[in-house]
């Protein structure tokens, strides 16, 4: 009886230790997406250049002749 | 229900007129610019005018022939820059500066251009 309780106690201790060891923490850090101003500037310039080309391309071709 | 059907054609006509008038306005500016091209090219060839860094024509000396033509060209260019700036949500100054860069790229050798720092150079 005594040996059974000792065995149980040992078993409980072993289980506790195993649980403590196997417990892991997983942290996922979510960083906010940073949009750099330089990208915005380039995008704006591209859009403006395209709009300018749409209007002036005929005149530029005429001048090149 | 009937009112909706009455307003729909009116709205469509107004929309068509708005689109049409914008196109006509753009076309008329383009036509005017095309008609001024020989005079402006001649003035550039003489070195009398150059392309500044704001996308506009500028006299390079006190002598100012064909001033009405040059002023009209700058006014039309400013209108185009303003329209594009409104459409793209940027300043008209930026549009003019972008155009100036393009003009300098495609410009003819022997003509005068102003760089970003304000310095004039002959291509």
N, CA and C atoms of all chains as a GROMACS GRO file, in nm:
protein
  564
    1UNK      N    1   0.085  -0.121   0.000
    1UNK     CA    2   0.000   0.000   0.000
    1UNK      C    3   0.087   0.125   0.000
    2UNK      N    4   0.189   0.115   0.085
    2UNK     CA    5   0.282   0.227   0.095
    2UNK      C    6   0.360   0.246  -0.036
    3UNK      N    7   0.397   0.131  -0.091
    3UNK     CA    8   0.473   0.137  -0.219
    3UNK      C    9   0.385   0.188  -0.333
    4UNK      N   10   0.254   0.158  -0.322
    4UNK     CA   11   0.160   0.206  -0.426
    4UNK      C   12   0.149   0.358  -0.419
    5UNK      N   13   0.135   0.409  -0.296
    5UNK     CA   14   0.123   0.555  -0.280
    5UNK      C   15   0.252   0.625  -0.322
    6UNK      N   16   0.365   0.560  -0.292
    6UNK     CA   17   0.494   0.617  -0.333
    6UNK      C   18   0.505   0.621  -0.486
    7UNK      N   19   0.461   0.511  -0.545
    7UNK     CA   20   0.463   0.503  -0.692
    7UNK      C   21   0.372   0.609  -0.754
    8UNK      N   22   0.254   0.624  -0.693
    8UNK     CA   23   0.158   0.726  -0.741
    8UNK      C   24   0.217   0.867  -0.729
    9UNK      N   25   0.279   0.889  -0.612
    9UNK     CA   26   0.340   1.020  -0.586
    9UNK      C   27   0.450   1.050  -0.688
   10UNK      N   28   0.532   0.947  -0.713
   10UNK     CA   29   0.640   0.960  -0.812
   10UNK      C   30   0.584   0.986  -0.952
   11UNK      N   31   0.477   0.914  -0.978
   11UNK     CA   32   0.410   0.929  -1.109
   11UNK      C   33   0.355   1.070  -1.127
   12UNK      N   34   0.292   1.121  -1.018
   12UNK     CA   35   0.237   1.257  -1.023
   12UNK      C   36   0.348   1.361  -1.044
   13UNK      N   37   0.459   1.339  -0.970
   13UNK     CA   38   0.573   1.431  -0.982
   13UNK      C   39   0.631   1.430  -1.124
   14UNK      N   40   0.644   1.307  -1.175
   14UNK     CA   41   0.697   1.291  -1.312
   14UNK      C   42   0.605   1.360  -1.414
   15UNK      N   43   0.474   1.341  -1.395
   15UNK     CA   44   0.376   1.402  -1.486
   15UNK      C   45   0.382   1.554  -1.478
   16UNK      N   46   0.396   1.605  -1.356
   16UNK     CA   47   0.405   1.750  -1.335
   16UNK      C   48   0.528   1.807  -1.404
   17UNK      N   49   0.641   1.736  -1.384
   17UNK     CA   50   0.766   1.780  -1.446
   17UNK      C   51   0.756   1.778  -1.600
   18UNK      N   52   0.698   1.672  -1.652
   18UNK     CA   53   0.680   1.659  -1.797
   18UNK      C   54   0.594   1.772  -1.852
   19UNK      N   55   0.486   1.802  -1.782
   19UNK     CA   56   0.395   1.910  -1.825
   19UNK      C   57   0.467   2.045  -1.824
   20UNK      N   58   0.545   2.065  -1.718
   20UNK     CA   59   0.619   2.191  -1.705
   20UNK      C   60   0.720   2.208  -1.817
   21UNK      N   61   0.788   2.098  -1.850
   21UNK     CA   62   0.891   2.102  -1.956
   21UNK      C   63   0.828   2.119  -2.094
   22UNK      N   64   0.717   2.048  -2.116
   22UNK     CA   65   0.655   2.051  -2.250
   22UNK      C   66   0.572   2.177  -2.276
   23UNK      N   67   0.556   2.260  -2.177
   23UNK     CA   68   0.476   2.383  -2.194
   23UNK      C   69   0.560   2.489  -2.267
   24UNK      N   70   0.521   2.525  -2.388
   24UNK     CA   71   0.594   2.626  -2.465
   24UNK      C   72   0.504   2.745  -2.495
   25UNK      N   73   0.568   2.859  -2.512
   25UNK     CA   74   0.491   2.980  -2.546
   25UNK      C   75   0.520   3.021  -2.690
   26UNK      N   76   0.416   3.052  -2.760
   26UNK     CA   77   0.432   3.097  -2.898
   26UNK      C   78   0.377   3.238  -2.910
   27UNK      N   79   0.466   3.330  -2.942
   27UNK     CA   80   0.422   3.469  -2.958
   27UNK      C   81   0.444   3.511  -3.103
   28UNK      N   82   0.339   3.553  -3.164
   28UNK     CA   83   0.350   3.603  -3.302
   28UNK      C   84   0.338   3.754  -3.296
   29UNK      N   85   0.446   3.819  -3.331
   29UNK     CA   86   0.446   3.965  -3.326
   29UNK      C   87   0.401   4.020  -3.462
   30UNK      N   88   0.293   4.092  -3.460
   30UNK     CA   89   0.242   4.150  -3.584
   30UNK      C   90   0.283   4.296  -3.589
   31UNK      N   91   0.370   4.325  -3.680
   31UNK     CA   92   0.416   4.463  -3.697
   31UNK      C   93   0.328   4.534  -3.799
   32UNK      N   94   0.296   4.660  -3.776
   32UNK     CA   95   0.215   4.733  -3.874
   32UNK      C   96   0.291   4.752  -4.005
   33UNK      N   97   0.219   4.743  -4.116
   33UNK     CA   98   0.282   4.758  -4.248
   33UNK      C   99   0.320   4.905  -4.267
   34UNK      N  100   0.447   4.926  -4.294
   34UNK     CA  101   0.495   5.063  -4.309
   34UNK      C  102   0.505   5.098  -4.457
   35UNK      N  103   0.433   5.200  -4.498
   35UNK     CA  104   0.441   5.245  -4.637
   35UNK      C  105   0.536   5.364  -4.640
   36UNK      N  106   0.644   5.345  -4.707
   36UNK     CA  107   0.744   5.452  -4.709
   36UNK      C  108   0.702   5.564  -4.803
   37UNK      N  109   0.724   5.689  -4.762
   37UNK     CA  110   0.684   5.804  -4.844
   37UNK      C  111   0.743   5.804  -4.984
   38UNK      N  112   0.865   5.750  -4.998
   38UNK     CA  113   0.932   5.748  -5.129
   38UNK      C  114   0.850   5.669  -5.232
   39UNK      N  115   0.787   5.560  -5.185
   39UNK     CA  116   0.704   5.480  -5.276
   39UNK      C  117   0.583   5.558  -5.322
   40UNK      N  118   0.524   5.633  -5.230
   40UNK     CA  119   0.408   5.714  -5.264
   40UNK      C  120   0.448   5.821  -5.365
   41UNK      N  121   0.562   5.884  -5.342
   41UNK     CA  122   0.611   5.989  -5.433
   41UNK      C  123   0.631   5.934  -5.573
   42UNK      N  124   0.695   5.816  -5.582
   42UNK     CA  125   0.722   5.755  -5.712
   42UNK      C  126   0.590   5.723  -5.782
   43UNK      N  127   0.497   5.670  -5.706
   43UNK     CA  128   0.366   5.634  -5.762
   43UNK      C  129   0.294   5.758  -5.816
   44UNK      N  130   0.298   5.866  -5.742
   44UNK     CA  131   0.234   5.992  -5.784
   44UNK      C  132   0.302   6.044  -5.910
   45UNK      N  133   0.435   6.043  -5.911
   45UNK     CA  134   0.510   6.090  -6.028
   45UNK      C  135   0.476   6.008  -6.153
   46UNK      N  136   0.465   5.877  -6.135
   46UNK     CA  137   0.432   5.789  -6.249
   46UNK      C  138   0.294   5.824  -6.302
   47UNK      N  139   0.199   5.845  -6.212
   47UNK     CA  140   0.062   5.879  -6.254
   47UNK      C  141   0.057   6.015  -6.326
   48UNK      N  142   0.130   6.111  -6.272
   48UNK     CA  143   0.135   6.245  -6.333
   48UNK      C  144   0.201   6.238  -6.470
   49UNK      N  145   0.312   6.164  -6.479
   49UNK     CA  146   0.384   6.149  -6.607
   49UNK      C  147   0.294   6.085  -6.713
   50UNK      N  148   0.217   5.986  -6.670
   50UNK     CA  149   0.126   5.918  -6.763
   50UNK      C  150   0.019   6.015  -6.813
   51UNK      N  151  -0.036   6.093  -6.723
   51UNK     CA  152  -0.140   6.191  -6.761
   51UNK      C  153  -0.083   6.296  -6.855
   52UNK      N  154   0.040   6.339  -6.828
   52UNK     CA  155   0.106   6.437  -6.916
   52UNK      C  156   0.131   6.378  -7.054
   53UNK      N  157   0.177   6.254  -7.058
   53UNK     CA  158   0.202   6.186  -7.186
   53UNK      C  159   0.074   6.170  -7.266
   54UNK      N  160  -0.034   6.138  -7.196
   54UNK     CA  161  -0.164   6.123  -7.263
   54UNK      C  162  -0.202   6.251  -7.338
   55UNK      N  163  -0.174   6.365  -7.276
   55UNK     CA  164  -0.212   6.492  -7.338
   55UNK      C  165  -0.110   6.538  -7.442
   56UNK      N  166   0.018   6.536  -7.403
   56UNK     CA  167   0.121   6.600  -7.485
   56UNK      C  168   0.188   6.511  -7.589
   57UNK      N  169   0.161   6.380  -7.588
   57UNK     CA  170   0.235   6.290  -7.678
   57UNK      C  171   0.221   6.330  -7.826
   58UNK      N  172   0.098   6.370  -7.868
   58UNK     CA  173   0.077   6.412  -8.008
   58UNK      C  174   0.162   6.534  -8.042
   59UNK      N  175   0.160   6.632  -7.950
   59UNK     CA  176   0.236   6.756  -7.973
   59UNK      C  177   0.386   6.730  -7.972
   60UNK      N  178   0.430   6.640  -7.884
   60UNK     CA  179   0.573   6.607  -7.879
   60UNK      C  180   0.618   6.538  -8.007
   61UNK      N  181   0.531   6.451  -8.060
   61UNK     CA  182   0.562   6.383  -8.186
   61UNK      C  183   0.570   6.484  -8.300
   62UNK      N  184   0.479   6.581  -8.296
   62UNK     CA  185   0.473   6.685  -8.399
   62UNK      C  186   0.600   6.769  -8.396
   63UNK      N  187   0.649   6.797  -8.276
   63UNK     CA  188   0.770   6.878  -8.259
   63UNK      C  189   0.895   6.802  -8.302
   64UNK      N  190   0.892   6.671  -8.284
   64UNK     CA  191   1.007   6.587  -8.319
   64UNK      C  192   1.026   6.574  -8.470
   65UNK      N  193   0.916   6.595  -8.546
   65UNK     CA  194   0.922   6.580  -8.692
   65UNK      C  195   1.007   6.688  -8.758
   66UNK      N  196  -4.184   5.640  -5.950
   66UNK     CA  197  -4.128   5.550  -6.052
   66UNK      C  198  -4.116   5.621  -6.187
   67UNK      N  199  -4.220   5.696  -6.219
   67UNK     CA  200  -4.220   5.767  -6.347
   67UNK      C  201  -4.119   5.880  -6.349
   68UNK      N  202  -4.104   5.943  -6.229
   68UNK     CA  203  -4.008   6.052  -6.216
   68UNK      C  204  -3.866   6.004  -6.245
   69UNK      N  205  -3.837   5.883  -6.197
   69UNK     CA  206  -3.703   5.823  -6.219
   69UNK      C  207  -3.673   5.815  -6.367
   70UNK      N  208  -3.771   5.770  -6.444
   70UNK     CA  209  -3.752   5.754  -6.589
   70UNK      C  210  -3.743   5.889  -6.659
   71UNK      N  211  -3.803   5.993  -6.599
   71UNK     CA  212  -3.795   6.126  -6.656
   71UNK      C  213  -3.656   6.184  -6.634
   72UNK      N  214  -3.601   6.162  -6.514
   72UNK     CA  215  -3.470   6.219  -6.479
   72UNK      C  216  -3.354   6.145  -6.544
   73UNK      N  217  -3.369   6.017  -6.568
   73UNK     CA  218  -3.259   5.937  -6.621
   73UNK      C  219  -3.206   5.989  -6.756
   74UNK      N  220  -3.292   6.014  -6.854
   74UNK     CA  221  -3.238   6.068  -6.981
   74UNK      C  222  -3.173   6.205  -6.964
   75UNK      N  223  -3.230   6.288  -6.875
   75UNK     CA  224  -3.174   6.421  -6.851
   75UNK      C  225  -3.033   6.409  -6.791
   76UNK      N  226  -3.020   6.318  -6.694
   76UNK     CA  227  -2.890   6.294  -6.633
   76UNK      C  228  -2.788   6.243  -6.734
   77UNK      N  229  -2.833   6.153  -6.819
   77UNK     CA  230  -2.744   6.098  -6.922
   77UNK      C  231  -2.699   6.206  -7.019
   78UNK      N  232  -2.791   6.295  -7.057
   78UNK     CA  233  -2.757   6.404  -7.150
   78UNK      C  234  -2.657   6.499  -7.085
   79UNK      N  235  -2.682   6.533  -6.957
   79UNK     CA  236  -2.591   6.622  -6.885
   79UNK      C  237  -2.451   6.561  -6.872
   80UNK      N  238  -2.446   6.431  -6.844
   80UNK     CA  239  -2.319   6.358  -6.833
   80UNK      C  240  -2.244   6.360  -6.966
   81UNK      N  241  -2.316   6.335  -7.072
   81UNK     CA  242  -2.256   6.334  -7.207
   81UNK      C  243  -2.203   6.472  -7.243
   82UNK      N  244  -2.279   6.576  -7.207
   82UNK     CA  245  -2.236   6.714  -7.233
   82UNK      C  246  -2.110   6.748  -7.155
   83UNK      N  247  -2.104   6.703  -7.029
   83UNK     CA  248  -1.986   6.729  -6.946
   83UNK      C  249  -1.863   6.664  -7.004
   84UNK      N  250  -1.875   6.538  -7.043
   84UNK     CA  251  -1.763   6.464  -7.104
   84UNK      C  252  -1.723   6.529  -7.236
   85UNK      N  253  -1.824   6.562  -7.315
   85UNK     CA  254  -1.801   6.622  -7.447
   85UNK      C  255  -1.732   6.756  -7.439
   86UNK      N  256  -1.776   6.839  -7.345
   86UNK     CA  257  -1.718   6.974  -7.333
   86UNK      C  258  -1.573   6.966  -7.288
   87UNK      N  259  -1.542   6.870  -7.199
   87UNK     CA  260  -1.403   6.852  -7.154
   87UNK      C  261  -1.314   6.810  -7.271
   88UNK      N  262  -1.365   6.719  -7.352
   88UNK     CA  263  -1.290   6.670  -7.468
   88UNK      C  264  -1.268   6.782  -7.568
   89UNK      N  265  -1.373   6.861  -7.593
   89UNK     CA  266  -1.364   6.973  -7.687
   89UNK      C  267  -1.263   7.076  -7.637
   90UNK      N  268  -1.269   7.104  -7.505
   90UNK     CA  269  -1.177   7.201  -7.444
   90UNK      C  270  -1.032   7.154  -7.460
   91UNK      N  271  -1.008   7.027  -7.430
   91UNK     CA  272  -0.873   6.970  -7.442
   91UNK      C  273  -0.827   6.975  -7.587
   92UNK      N  274  -0.917   6.941  -7.678
   92UNK     CA  275  -0.884   6.941  -7.821
   92UNK      C  276  -0.852   7.081  -7.869
   93UNK      N  277  -0.929   7.180  -7.823
   93UNK     CA  278  -0.905   7.317  -7.868
   93UNK      C  279  -0.771   7.369  -7.816
   94UNK      N  280  -0.737   7.335  -7.691
   94UNK     CA  281  -0.606   7.375  -7.636
   94UNK      C  282  -0.495   7.311  -7.718
   95UNK      N  283  -0.511   7.183  -7.747
   95UNK     CA  284  -0.411   7.110  -7.825
   95UNK      C  285  -0.394   7.171  -7.964
   96UNK      N  286  -0.507   7.206  -8.026
   96UNK     CA  287  -0.502   7.268  -8.160
   96UNK      C  288  -0.428   7.401  -8.155
   97UNK      N  289  -0.459   7.480  -8.053
   97UNK     CA  290  -0.391   7.610  -8.039
   97UNK      C  291  -0.242   7.591  -8.018
   98UNK      N  292  -0.206   7.494  -7.936
   98UNK     CA  293  -0.064   7.466  -7.911
   98UNK      C  294   0.008   7.421  -8.039
   99UNK      N  295  -0.060   7.337  -8.115
   99UNK     CA  296  -0.002   7.287  -8.241
   99UNK      C  297   0.020   7.402  -8.340
  100UNK      N  298  -0.074   7.496  -8.343
  100UNK     CA  299  -0.062   7.608  -8.437
  100UNK      C  300   0.050   7.705  -8.397
  101UNK      N  301   0.082   7.708  -8.267
  101UNK     CA  302   0.190   7.797  -8.219
  101UNK      C  303   0.328   7.735  -8.233
  102UNK      N  304   0.331   7.606  -8.254
  102UNK     CA  305   0.457   7.530  -8.254
  102UNK      C  306   0.567   7.588  -8.345
  103UNK      N  307   0.535   7.622  -8.472
  103UNK     CA  308   0.642   7.677  -8.559
  103UNK      C  309   0.705   7.805  -8.504
  104UNK      N  310   0.620   7.895  -8.453
  104UNK     CA  311   0.670   8.022  -8.397
  104UNK      C  312   0.758   7.996  -8.276
  105UNK      N  313   0.709   7.909  -8.186
  105UNK     CA  314   0.784   7.879  -8.064
  105UNK      C  315   0.916   7.809  -8.095
  106UNK      N  316   0.913   7.717  -8.191
  106UNK     CA  317   1.037   7.647  -8.230
  106UNK      C  318   1.138   7.746  -8.287
  107UNK      N  319   1.090   7.842  -8.367
  107UNK     CA  320   1.179   7.944  -8.424
  107UNK      C  321   1.243   8.028  -8.314
  108UNK      N  322   1.164   8.065  -8.216
  108UNK     CA  323   1.216   8.145  -8.103
  108UNK      C  324   1.318   8.065  -8.022
  109UNK      N  325   1.292   7.936  -8.008
  109UNK     CA  326   1.388   7.848  -7.937
  109UNK      C  327   1.517   7.834  -8.017
  110UNK      N  328   1.504   7.820  -8.150
  110UNK     CA  329   1.622   7.807  -8.236
  110UNK      C  330   1.711   7.931  -8.226
  111UNK      N  331   1.646   8.049  -8.214
  111UNK     CA  332   1.721   8.175  -8.201
  111UNK      C  333   1.782   8.192  -8.062
  112UNK      N  334   1.735   8.113  -7.966
  112UNK     CA  335   1.783   8.126  -7.828
  112UNK      C  336   1.712   8.237  -7.752
  113UNK      N  337   1.604   8.289  -7.812
  113UNK     CA  338   1.529   8.398  -7.749
  113UNK      C  339   1.452   8.348  -7.627
  114UNK      N  340   1.394   8.229  -7.641
  114UNK     CA  341   1.321   8.170  -7.528
  114UNK      C  342   1.379   8.032  -7.494
  115UNK      N  343   1.352   7.990  -7.373
  115UNK     CA  344   1.392   7.856  -7.330
  115UNK      C  345   1.282   7.795  -7.246
  116UNK      N  346   1.302   7.670  -7.214
  116UNK     CA  347   1.204   7.598  -7.131
  116UNK      C  348   1.252   7.603  -6.986
  117UNK      N  349   1.173   7.667  -6.900
  117UNK     CA  350   1.216   7.676  -6.759
  117UNK      C  351   1.182   7.548  -6.682
  118UNK      N  352   1.218   7.545  -6.552
  118UNK     CA  353   1.198   7.423  -6.473
  118UNK      C  354   1.057   7.409  -6.415
  119UNK      N  355   0.966   7.497  -6.461
  119UNK     CA  356   0.825   7.490  -6.419
  119UNK      C  357   0.734   7.444  -6.532
  120UNK      N  358   0.797   7.404  -6.643
  120UNK     CA  359   0.718   7.357  -6.758
  120UNK      C  360   0.662   7.470  -6.841
  121UNK      N  361   0.720   7.589  -6.829
  121UNK     CA  362   0.672   7.706  -6.904
  121UNK      C  363   0.785   7.767  -6.987
  122UNK      N  364   0.745   7.849  -7.085
  122UNK     CA  365   0.843   7.917  -7.169
  122UNK      C  366   0.890   8.043  -7.097
  123UNK      N  367   1.016   8.078  -7.118
  123UNK     CA  368   1.069   8.197  -7.053
  123UNK      C  369   1.166   8.267  -7.147
  124UNK      N  370   1.155   8.401  -7.151
  124UNK     CA  371   1.250   8.480  -7.232
  124UNK      C  372   1.384   8.481  -7.161
  125UNK      N  373   1.490   8.472  -7.242
  125UNK     CA  374   1.624   8.466  -7.184
  125UNK      C  375   1.696   8.600  -7.188
  126UNK      N  376   1.627   8.702  -7.240
  126UNK     CA  377   1.686   8.836  -7.241
  126UNK      C  378   1.572   8.939  -7.236
  127UNK      N  379   1.609   9.066  -7.240
  127UNK     CA  380   1.509   9.172  -7.236
  127UNK      C  381   1.429   9.185  -7.364
  128UNK      N  382   1.486   9.132  -7.472
  128UNK     CA  383   1.418   9.135  -7.602
  128UNK      C  384   1.304   9.031  -7.602
  129UNK      N  385   1.181   9.079  -7.624
  129UNK     CA  386   1.066   8.988  -7.614
  129UNK      C  387   0.976   8.991  -7.738
  130UNK      N  388   1.022   8.934  -7.850
  130UNK     CA  389   0.934   8.926  -7.966
  130UNK      C  390   0.826   8.818  -7.946
  131UNK      N  391   0.717   8.834  -8.022
  131UNK     CA  392   0.606   8.735  -8.017
  131UNK      C  393   0.555   8.709  -7.873
  132UNK      N  394   0.548   8.817  -7.796
  132UNK     CA  395   0.512   8.802  -7.655
  132UNK      C  396   0.370   8.746  -7.636
  133UNK      N  397   0.279   8.788  -7.724
  133UNK     CA  398   0.141   8.741  -7.715
  133UNK      C  399   0.133   8.588  -7.733
  134UNK      N  400   0.212   8.538  -7.828
  134UNK     CA  401   0.215   8.393  -7.854
  134UNK      C  402   0.272   8.317  -7.735
  135UNK      N  403   0.382   8.368  -7.681
  135UNK     CA  404   0.448   8.302  -7.567
  135UNK      C  405   0.356   8.303  -7.445
  136UNK      N  406   0.291   8.417  -7.419
  136UNK     CA  407   0.199   8.428  -7.305
  136UNK      C  408   0.080   8.332  -7.320
  137UNK      N  409   0.027   8.327  -7.443
  137UNK     CA  410  -0.088   8.238  -7.470
  137UNK      C  411  -0.050   8.092  -7.449
  138UNK      N  412   0.071   8.057  -7.494
  138UNK     CA  413   0.120   7.919  -7.477
  138UNK      C  414   0.133   7.885  -7.328
  139UNK      N  415   0.190   7.978  -7.251
  139UNK     CA  416   0.206   7.954  -7.108
  139UNK      C  417   0.072   7.944  -7.036
  140UNK      N  418  -0.025   8.025  -7.080
  140UNK     CA  419  -0.160   8.019  -7.020
  140UNK      C  420  -0.225   7.883  -7.048
  141UNK      N  421  -0.213   7.837  -7.172
  141UNK     CA  422  -0.271   7.706  -7.207
  141UNK      C  423  -0.202   7.592  -7.134
  142UNK      N  424  -0.070   7.600  -7.124
  142UNK     CA  425   0.004   7.497  -7.050
  142UNK      C  426  -0.042   7.494  -6.904
  143UNK      N  427  -0.056   7.613  -6.845
  143UNK     CA  428  -0.100   7.622  -6.705
  143UNK      C  429  -0.238   7.561  -6.685
  144UNK      N  430  -0.326   7.580  -6.785
  144UNK     CA  431  -0.461   7.521  -6.778
  144UNK      C  432  -0.453   7.368  -6.778
  145UNK      N  433  -0.366   7.315  -6.863
  145UNK     CA  434  -0.349   7.169  -6.871
  145UNK      C  435  -0.292   7.116  -6.739
  146UNK      N  436  -0.191   7.185  -6.685
  146UNK     CA  437  -0.130   7.142  -6.558
  146UNK      C  438  -0.233   7.146  -6.445
  147UNK      N  439  -0.316   7.249  -6.445
  147UNK     CA  440  -0.420   7.263  -6.342
  147UNK      C  441  -0.522   7.149  -6.352
  148UNK      N  442  -0.559   7.115  -6.475
  148UNK     CA  443  -0.657   7.006  -6.497
  148UNK      C  444  -0.600   6.872  -6.450
  149UNK      N  445  -0.473   6.847  -6.484
  149UNK     CA  446  -0.409   6.722  -6.442
  149UNK      C  447  -0.391   6.717  -6.290
  150UNK      N  448  -0.353   6.832  -6.231
  150UNK     CA  449  -0.333   6.836  -6.086
  150UNK      C  450  -0.464   6.808  -6.012
  151UNK      N  451  -0.572   6.858  -6.067
  151UNK     CA  452  -0.704   6.835  -6.007
  151UNK      C  453  -0.743   6.686  -6.018
  152UNK      N  454  -0.716   6.631  -6.134
  152UNK     CA  455  -0.751   6.490  -6.160
  152UNK      C  456  -0.670   6.394  -6.073
  153UNK      N  457  -0.540   6.424  -6.058
  153UNK     CA  458  -0.450   6.333  -5.984
  153UNK      C  459  -0.436   6.368  -5.836
  154UNK      N  460  -0.492   6.482  -5.796
  154UNK     CA  461  -0.487   6.521  -5.655
  154UNK      C  462  -0.349   6.566  -5.610
  155UNK      N  463  -0.277   6.633  -5.700
  155UNK     CA  464  -0.144   6.686  -5.667
  155UNK      C  465  -0.141   6.834  -5.700
  156UNK      N  466  -0.030   6.900  -5.666
  156UNK     CA  467  -0.021   7.044  -5.695
  156UNK      C  468   0.012   7.066  -5.843
  157UNK      N  469  -0.035   7.180  -5.894
  157UNK     CA  470  -0.007   7.215  -6.034
  157UNK      C  471   0.142   7.239  -6.054
  158UNK      N  472   0.209   7.284  -5.948
  158UNK     CA  473   0.354   7.308  -5.954
  158UNK      C  474   0.429   7.178  -5.983
  159UNK      N  475   0.387   7.071  -5.914
  159UNK     CA  476   0.450   6.940  -5.935
  159UNK      C  477   0.429   6.892  -6.079
  160UNK      N  478   0.309   6.911  -6.130
  160UNK     CA  479   0.278   6.870  -6.268
  160UNK      C  480   0.368   6.946  -6.365
  161UNK      N  481   0.382   7.076  -6.344
  161UNK     CA  482   0.468   7.158  -6.428
  161UNK      C  483   0.613   7.114  -6.423
  162UNK      N  484   0.659   7.081  -6.302
  162UNK     CA  485   0.798   7.037  -6.286
  162UNK      C  486   0.824   6.903  -6.356
  163UNK      N  487   0.724   6.813  -6.346
  163UNK     CA  488   0.735   6.683  -6.415
  163UNK      C  489   0.740   6.703  -6.567
  164UNK      N  490   0.658   6.795  -6.616
  164UNK     CA  491   0.655   6.825  -6.759
  164UNK      C  492   0.790   6.886  -6.804
  165UNK      N  493   0.844   6.974  -6.720
  165UNK     CA  494   0.972   7.037  -6.751
  165UNK      C  495   1.082   6.932  -6.769
  166UNK      N  496   1.081   6.831  -6.682
  166UNK     CA  497   1.180   6.724  -6.692
  166UNK      C  498   1.167   6.650  -6.825
  167UNK      N  499   1.044   6.622  -6.862
  167UNK     CA  500   1.017   6.549  -6.988
  167UNK      C  501   1.059   6.635  -7.108
  168UNK      N  502   1.027   6.764  -7.103
  168UNK     CA  503   1.063   6.855  -7.212
  168UNK      C  504   1.214   6.857  -7.230
  169UNK      N  505   1.287   6.862  -7.118
  169UNK     CA  506   1.433   6.865  -7.123
  169UNK      C  507   1.489   6.734  -7.183
  170UNK      N  508   1.422   6.623  -7.153
  170UNK     CA  509   1.465   6.492  -7.205
  170UNK      C  510   1.453   6.485  -7.357
  171UNK      N  511   1.336   6.531  -7.406
  171UNK     CA  512   1.308   6.515  -7.549
  171UNK      C  513   1.343   6.640  -7.631
  172UNK      N  514   1.389   6.743  -7.562
  172UNK     CA  515   1.418   6.870  -7.629
  172UNK      C  516   1.531   6.860  -7.731
  173UNK      N  517   1.527   6.953  -7.826
  173UNK     CA  518   1.627   6.951  -7.935
  173UNK      C  519   1.760   7.009  -7.888
  174UNK      N  520   1.866   6.962  -7.949
  174UNK     CA  521   1.999   7.016  -7.923
  174UNK      C  522   2.004   7.161  -7.970
  175UNK      N  523   2.072   7.244  -7.895
  175UNK     CA  524   2.082   7.385  -7.931
  175UNK      C  525   1.980   7.472  -7.860
  176UNK      N  526   1.877   7.409  -7.802
  176UNK     CA  527   1.776   7.485  -7.728
  176UNK      C  528   1.819   7.502  -7.581
  177UNK      N  529   1.758   7.601  -7.516
  177UNK     CA  530   1.792   7.632  -7.378
  177UNK      C  531   1.692   7.569  -7.280
  178UNK      N  532   1.746   7.518  -7.171
  178UNK     CA  533   1.663   7.455  -7.067
  178UNK      C  534   1.714   7.497  -6.930
  179UNK      N  535   1.622   7.496  -6.833
  179UNK     CA  536   1.660   7.530  -6.696
  179UNK      C  537   1.654   7.403  -6.610
  180UNK      N  538   1.762   7.374  -6.539
  180UNK     CA  539   1.762   7.253  -6.456
  180UNK      C  540   1.689   7.279  -6.323
  181UNK      N  541   1.682   7.175  -6.240
  181UNK     CA  542   1.608   7.184  -6.114
  181UNK      C  543   1.660   7.291  -6.020
  182UNK      N  544   1.790   7.322  -6.029
  182UNK     CA  545   1.849   7.422  -5.939
  182UNK      C  546   1.830   7.565  -5.992
  183UNK      N  547   1.776   7.577  -6.113
  183UNK     CA  548   1.752   7.710  -6.171
  183UNK      C  549   1.858   7.754  -6.271
  184UNK      N  550   1.957   7.668  -6.294
  184UNK     CA  551   2.066   7.702  -6.386
  184UNK      C  552   2.024   7.674  -6.531
  185UNK      N  553   2.050   7.771  -6.618
  185UNK     CA  554   2.018   7.754  -6.760
  185UNK      C  555   2.135   7.686  -6.831
  186UNK      N  556   2.101   7.596  -6.922
  186UNK     CA  557   2.205   7.529  -7.001
  186UNK      C  558   2.155   7.506  -7.143
  187UNK      N  559   2.251   7.502  -7.236
  187UNK     CA  560   2.219   7.477  -7.377
  187UNK      C  561   2.242   7.329  -7.404
  188UNK      N  562   2.142   7.263  -7.456
  188UNK     CA  563   2.154   7.118  -7.482
  188UNK      C  564   2.241   7.090  -7.603
   0.00000   0.00000   0.00000
